[in-house]
Amino acid sequence: MPSEKSHRVSVRKNVRNRAERSAVRTVRSNAMAVAAEGGANAAKTVKSAIAAVDRAGRKHTIHTNKASRQKSQLMRAMNKKV
């Protein structure tokens, strides 16, 4: 059984990580949509999504391999329409 303090810490981290993962999912899905239609600002949107995914991977909010895979998928989607 965890101590009260470690439980409080884990609850705090859970809330923060959930918000970060949700933000990454939102940014990534928006970037995939823009890259699929090949808009004028597709490169800029994909670049900001890659930065968000990278940041989440560095903070271990998502696994580093998952971050790499998502970055690769974003680049492939963008390059498909170029």
HELIX and SHEET records of a PDB file:
HELIX    1   1 GLU A    4  GLU A   37  1                                  34    
HELIX    2   2 ALA A   42  ARG A   58  1                                  17    
HELIX    3   3 THR A   64  LYS A   80  1                                  17    
END                                                                             
